């Protein structure tokens, strides 16, 4: 699950439907992507990064990578 993205969306008081429109997709698709069932593509990540004014890696990389802990990698 994209917990950090979920938290950022909630902090900005955006519904899934509102953020889905910003990213150019349906609410159902966004919901599945936020839950981690479908990956975000690069265009969607760039749009989210631009809208949220945060670097892509801060939004989408696993916490262990954000902190630079390469010994704690999550296998995908």
Secondary structure, DSSP 8 states (H G I E B T S, - for coil): --HHHHHHHHHTT--HHHHHHHHTS-HHHHHHHHTTSS---HHHHHHHHHHHTS-HHHHHS-HHHHTT-GGG----
